[in-house]
Amino acid sequence: MSITTEKALATAVDVSGAAQHAGPAVAAPLRVLHAPARRAGRILLTAVTRTIAIAVLLAVWETAPRLGLVDRTFLPPFSEVAVAWWQLLLDGQLAKHAQASLGRSFAGFGLAVAISVPLGLLIGWYRPLADLLGPLLEVFRNTAALALLPVFVLLLGIGETSKISIVLYACTWPILLNTISAVRSVDPTLLKLAKSMDLPAPRIFQKVILPASVPTVFTGIRLAGAVAILVLVAAEMVGAKAGLGYLVNASQFNFAIPEMYAGIITISAIGVAFNQLLVALERRFTSWRTPTGN
């Protein structure tokens, strides 16, 4: 064996030994490099899984009327509904009705959040105030918002005020009741620990009560977000000249069934998007509670 060959073999052995000793150090960056790929794969798998049910529903919706399983006069194929939705979008009608509904919903919902969250915190924190307002809350929480719709129309008319007010009323109770429950269900150990540190009541409220209440408060806000859309659609079917509820009701009255389903799909899409927005806000404000994964 030549001297050059022996040097080459010795060098290979040294490099192999160094690689074995550096194995864990090299594997760690490799795991870091593969982590984004695994995360992207999980996200893709989750997205595909969640769309399967929707795809199956749309496929059944498309094929059932064509096969005669249902009367296509009352349930047209999804493709016809999609064409009607696109025509409404091009005509500008869909944007006009959606803008009217969103303006009313956001106004009532925003007022409900601004009023119910501070009031719920006060009622949950101060027992005398809870005892004073408890019977009144029990009466109104069990009174359906739609049952009071004629009262709102009689008192406030059929304009924007009555519609925003009925949304405000309907959204108030989920937020208010969940906020009260959030304050009262704070871990007593945390309160005892804060009191043992001789913290004043305002500091305990700021440092303990508020952070611990955020998740439950957002649960009430998400419930109110769904209620805002549903109640408004029902209110728009009475005495409105614009809005998605008016679109659905007018389409049904004129027997424009594809346009009716197009309005219903738009309402559902807005509800889903609004809920996802609230979920993102909840994660942002409760990121301290979210465990970090690999």
N, C-alpha and C positions, 0 to 999 in steps of 0.2 A: 504494500500500500504506500502510495507516495505521501510526501510531507504535506502537500496541498490538500489531499483528500482527508488526512487526519485532522488538519486544522478546520476543514469544513464540518466534519462530524462533531468535533469538539464545540464549535460554535453553535451548531444545531441543538446539541444537548444543553448548552447553557441557555439558549433562548427558550427551549421547552421547559426547563426547570424554572426559569423566571416567570413564564406564563402560568405554570401551575401555582407558584407562590402568589402571583397577582390575580388569581382567579376570582376571588370575591370582589376585589376592587374593580375588575373589568366588568363583572356581571352586574354590579350596581348601576353603572351608567346605562347598560343595555336594558335593564328593567325600567329605568327612567324613560329611555327612548321608546320602549314598547307601551308604556302606560297611556300616552295619548291615543295610540291606535286602539287599545282595548276599550278606552273610554268612548271613543267614537263608535266602535262596534256595538257597545251596549246601548248608546243613544239611538243608533240606527235600528237595532233590534226592537227597542221599546216603541219607536215610531211606527215600525211595520206592524207590531202587535196591536197597537191601538187603532190603526186604520183598517184592520181586517174586518171588525164588526161593522164599521161604517160602509165598507165596500160591499159586504154581504147584504146589508140593508138596501143599498142603492140598486144592487143587482136584482133583488127580489122585487123592489118597487118597479123596476124597468120591465121585468119579464111577466109578472103576475097579470097586469092589464092586457098585455099582448097575447097571453095564452088563454085569456078569458076567465081567469080565476076570480077576477073582480070586474065590476063594471067600469070601463075606462072613462065613462062619462063623469063619474064621481071621483075616480082615482086615475088620472091620466098617467102615462109612463113618465118616468123621471126626466127623460130627454125633452119631452114637451114642456115640462115645468122649467127646465133649464133654459129653453128657448124663450119662454115667457119672461123669466127673470132677466135675461139679457136684454130683451126688448124694453122692459121697464127701466133698466139701467141706462140704456141709450136715450130713452125719451126724457130722462131726468126725473121721472116720477118717483123712482125708488129712492134717489138721493133726497128729494124733497120730503117724502114721508119719513125716511130714517132720520133726517135732521130734526124734524119736528118732535119725533118720539125721543130721540137722545137728549135734546134740550130740556124737555119736561122731566125725563127720568133723572138726569144728572142734577137738575135744580132741586128736585124733591129729595133725592138721595143725599146730596151734599148738605142740605139743611138738616136732614135727619142725623147725619154723622156729627155735625157741629153742635147740635142740641143734645143728642142722646148720650154721647160719650162723656162729656163733663157731668151731666146730670146723673148718669149711672154711677160714675166714680163717687160723687157726693153721697148718693143714696146708699151705696154699698159701704162707704167709710163711716158715715155718721148714722148711728142707730136711731136716734130720735127722728131724723128726717125720714128714715125708712118706715118707722112706725106711723108717722103722720100720713105719708103718701101711699102706704101699702094697700089699703082698701080701694083707693082710686085706681091704682095700677091693675089690681085684680079685675075691676069692672071693665076697663078699656082693653086689656090684653085679650079678653075673651069675646070681644066684639069685632067681628070680621070687617075688614076695610070695605069690601064690596057691598056689605049690607048698609053701610053709611054713605054710599055713593049718591043716592037720591038726596040725602041731607046736604051733602056738599054742593050738589048742583042747585038746590033750592036756595041755599044761603049765599053761594058765591057765583052762581050763574054757570053758563056752559063754556066760559072762556078758559084761558090758560090758568087762572088762579085756582079753580076747582080741581083741575087735573094735577097740578103741582102739589096742592094740599092733600089730595088723596094718596099720592105717592109718599109724601112726607109722613102722613099718619101711618101708612102701612109699614114703612121702613123703620119707624121709631121703635117699635116694640122688640123686634129681634135684637137690635143694637143695645137698647136700654137694658133688657133682661139679661143678655149675655154679659154686659159690663158689670151689672150688679153681682151676678154669679161669679164673675172673675175676681172681683175684690173680696168677696166673702170666702172664696176657696183658696186663698193664698196659704201657703204652707205655714202652719203655726210656729214651726221651728225657726223659720226665717224671722218671724215677728219677734219671738222671744230673744233671738240672738241680737237683733237690732236694738231692742229695748235694754238688753244687758250692756250694750255699749253706750247707754245714756244718750241715744239720738233723740232729738225732738220729733214731735209728731209730723211736722212738714217734711223733715228729712226721711223719716221712715216711709212716708207716702211716696216720696220722690224716688228713693233708692230701692225700695222693696215692693211696694204695692204696684206701682206703674209697670216696672219690667215684668213682674210675674203675671200681670193681667193682660198683656198684649196679645198672646195667642188666642185666648177665649174671646177677647174683644173683636179680633179679626174674624173669628167664626161668626159672630153676630153680624158683622159688616158684610161678609160674603152671603149670608142668608138674606140680608136686606137687599143686596144687589140683585138677587134673583127675584125677590118680591117686587122690586121697583119696576122691572120689565113687565111682569105678569099683570100687576094691578093697572099699570098704565094702559096696556093693550085693551083691557076690559073697559077702562074709562073712556078710551078713544072710540069705542064702538057706540058711545052715547053722546050725540051732540057735537061731534068733531068734524072738521073739514080737512084735516091733514093728520098724518101719523100712520104708523104701520097697522094699528088696530082698525083705523078707518079704512085703510087699503084692503085688509082682509074682509071686513064687513061689507064694503061696497062691492068687492069682487064676487062675494057669495050672493049678494042681492041681485047682481047683474048676470049671474051664472057664468062668470069668467073664472072657471075652476082652476086652470093653470096659474093665473095671476094670484088667486087666493093662496095656493100652495107656495108660490114664490114669496109672498109676504110672510107666510109661516116659517119658511126656511130662513128668511132674513132675520126674523125675530129670534130664532134659535141660535143663529150664528152670532148675533150681537150678545145674547146671553152668555154663550160659551166664551167669547172674547173678553167680555167684562169680568167674568169669573177668573179667567187666567190672569188678567191684569191685577185683580185683588190678591190672587195667590202669589204673584211675583212681589207685590208690595209686602205681603205677610212675611215671605222669606227674607226680604230686605230688612224688615224691622225685628225679626226674630232669628237673625243669623247666629246669634250667640247660643241659641239652643240647638242648632243643627250640627250633628257630629260630622267631622271631616273624615271622608273615606280615603282609600288608597287610590 
